[in-house]
């Protein structure tokens, strides 16, 4: 087995752990319910990022650390899950999700000691934050990278396109934008609400380097992010994903955008995910 094949196998296992963490937290949330569908669609991307690309540090003052911004903050379960797997959070933290006094709320709240870099959730804001950080890194002549994850429904926000223009203008080649293109937003499909048409063509017209991949192919995610390191432009990875990917009852069902998880459904999901 080559080193790349070994990495891909490890990332697949990490994706499975992330999805298991997500359903555990969703069950603990009870009647508060949880955003499950959009967290599941991101599991493979986030596992790949933290396994092989993000230079993270347990020291929140480490100036050499990369930055991760989950602009679609409602998918926070995937964020909390990976933070548990890399040692920032523990089981008790996950069990506290959405409980009174918890540090883990329905959208990420900045907590550097726990690995949460930024408060997010007001859609359309994450990319502007990322631009500012990327520009400051370039001015300071440091090599840190910034990864920002956005939802495709989030692209309805006009502020996103202002930020895209700025990223191109300032030649932020230390910035990688990842679009979780699962085709849905809170109240329906993107095609029903505001059609996106050809996203790759749109981003390229702004002078960004854009590639579209299968967002559940670890091999494609890994190889594309590796390629982006050598491209002297802001890069956009359009990840074609399936909302709820990983458990057949969740997949393509927008009811699981935000829903209460019952013990029965949890048990069924546990069996199916563990058998993958």
N, C-alpha and C positions, 0 to 999 in steps of 0.2 A: 504494500500500500504506500503510495507516494505521500509526501507531507501535505499536499493540497487535499488529497482524498481523505486523509486523517482529519484535517480541519473540517471538511464538509460533514463527515460523520459526527464529529463532536458538536457541530452547530445544530444538526438535526436533533440530537439528544437534548441540547439546551432549549430548543424550540418546544420540545415536549414538556420539559420541566416548567417553562414559562406558562404554557396553556394549563397545566395542572395547578399552578399557583393562582392563575386567574380565576378558575372555577372555585377554588377554595375560598378566595376573598369574596367572590360574588355570593357564595352561600352564606358566609359570615355576615354580609351586608343585610340579609333578610329583606324586610319590607322597604328598606332604603333603596333597594334594587341597584343595578350596576350596568355600566356600558360594556357589554360583553362582545358584541359582534365586531366592533371596530378595533378592539384589543386583540381578538383572535386573528384578524386579518393581518396584523402587524407583527405577529410573533416571530416569523421567519426572518424578517428584515431586522428587527431589534436584536435577535440572537446573533445574527451575522455581524452587525455593527459592534456589539460589545465583545464578542469573541475575538475578532480579528482586526478591527479598525480603530475603535476609540481608545485612545491612550488615557485611561482614567487613573485616578490616584485616590487613596484613602485619606490623603492630606488635602483638605479643601483649599488650602492656601498655595498648593503646588502650581506655580505659574506655567509649568510645562504640560498641564493636562489639557486634553481636547474638551470641547463643549458639546453637549447634546441638548437640543431643545425640542420638546414634544409640543409643537404648536397646536395640534388637535388634542388639547388637554383632557378631553372627556375619555380618551383611551388610556387613562392613567394606570389602569390595572396592568397593562403590559410593561409600563415603566417600573412600577413597584415590584413586579415579578422579577425583572432582570436585576434590580438593585438588591433583591434578596439573594439571587444566585451569585452575585459578585461580592457579597459580604457587607453591604451597607445596612440592610434590613435583616430582621430575623423572623421566625415563625410568629412570635407574639405580636410583632409589628403588623404582620399581614392580617392576623386575626382581629386587629383593632380597626380595620378599614371601615370608614363611615360611622364609627362609634363616637360618642361624646368624648371630647378631649384628645382624640387621635390626631397624630401628625399626618395621617394618610386620609385625605378627603377625596371628594368626587372629582376634583381637578388638582393637579400638583401645586403645592405651596412651597416656595423656596425654602430649602433646609440643607445647607451645604454639608453639615455633619452627616446627613443621611443620603447624600449623593444627588439631591434634587437641586439642579442648578438654577431653575427659574420657575416663577409662578406663571402658569399658562391656562388657557381655556377660553379667553375672549378671542374668538376665531379671527384670523387675519393679522394677528400681532406678532407671532413667533418669528416670521422671516425678517421683519424690521429689526427686532432684537438681534437676530443672527448677523444681519448686515453690519450693525454697529460694532459688534464684537470682532467680526472678521476684519473690518477696516482698522480697528485699533491694533489688532495683531500685526497687520501689515505695516502700520506706521511704527510699531515698536520693533519690527523686523524679527518677530518670533515665528516659529513654524507650526504653531498649533492649528488644528483644523476644527471647523464647526459643522456639525450635522444637524439639520432641522427637518423634522417629519411633519408633513401636512396632510390633511385629508383632501380628497378631490372635491367634496362639497364645499370645503373651506375656500376653494378658488373662486367662489361666487363673490367673495369680499374684494372690493376695489382696492383696498390697501395692499393686497398681495401684489397687484400688478405695478403699483408704484414702487414697491420693494424690489420687484424683478428688474425694473428699469435701473434702480440704484445699484443693484448687485452687478449688472453688466457695465454700468458707467464707471464704477470704481474698480472694475476688473478683479473681483473677489475670487481668485482662484483657490483660496483656502476654504471655500464654502461649498458644501454639498447639500442639495435640496432633495428630499425624498417624498414623492407623492404616493400616498396609499390610495390607489385608484380601485376602490371596491364597488363603485357605481351607485352608492346610496348615500343619503344624508338623513337627518332625523325624521323627516316627514314623507320620504318617498325616494324615488330614483332621481339621479341627477338629470337624466333626460326629461323627466316630467317637470322638474323645477327650473333649472337653468342649464341648458345643454352646453357641454364643454367643447364639442366638435374635436378637431385634431390638436390635442394638447402638445404633442411633440413639435408640431409645426409652429404652434404659438410660442413656445419657449425658445426655440431656435431663432425665431424672427426677432427676439429680443437680444440675440447674440449670446445666448447661453449654450453650453454643450449638453444635449439631451439624448438619453437612450431609454427605450421602453423594453421591459423584461417581464417574465413571469415572476411575480412577487412571492411565489412559494417554491421556486427552484433555488435551493441554496447555492448550487453551482453558478447559476446566472447572477445571483446577487453578489456572490463573492468575486467572481471574475470582473464584473462591471465596476464595483467599488474599487477594486485593485487598479483597474485601468484609469479611473478618474484621478488617481494620485498624480499622474503625469500630464494631465491636461491643464493648460494655462488659461482656463476660463472658469467661471462658476459652472458647476455641473448639476444637472437635474436627472434623477433616476425616477422614471415613472414605473411604479411597481403595480402591474395588473394583479389584483388580489380578489379573493372571495370573502365577502363579509361573513364572519363566523367560521372561517376555515379551521378545520381540525375536529369538528363534531358535526355529524351529518344533520342533526336537528337544527343546528344554528345556521348552517350554510344557506346563503341566498334568502334568508328570512329576516326582513328588516324589523320585525317585532323584537328581535334581540339586540337592537340598537341600545335599548335601555329597558331592562325587565327584571323582575324578581325571579331568581333561580330556586326552584323547589328541590327538596332532598332527592326526590325520585329522578328528576332530570340530571341532577348532579351525579348520582350513582351511575346512571347510564352513560354520561359523558366520561366519567372516570374509567369505565371499562373500555370504551372505544378508544380513548386517547392512549391508554396504557398498552393497547394491543397494536398500535401503529408501529 
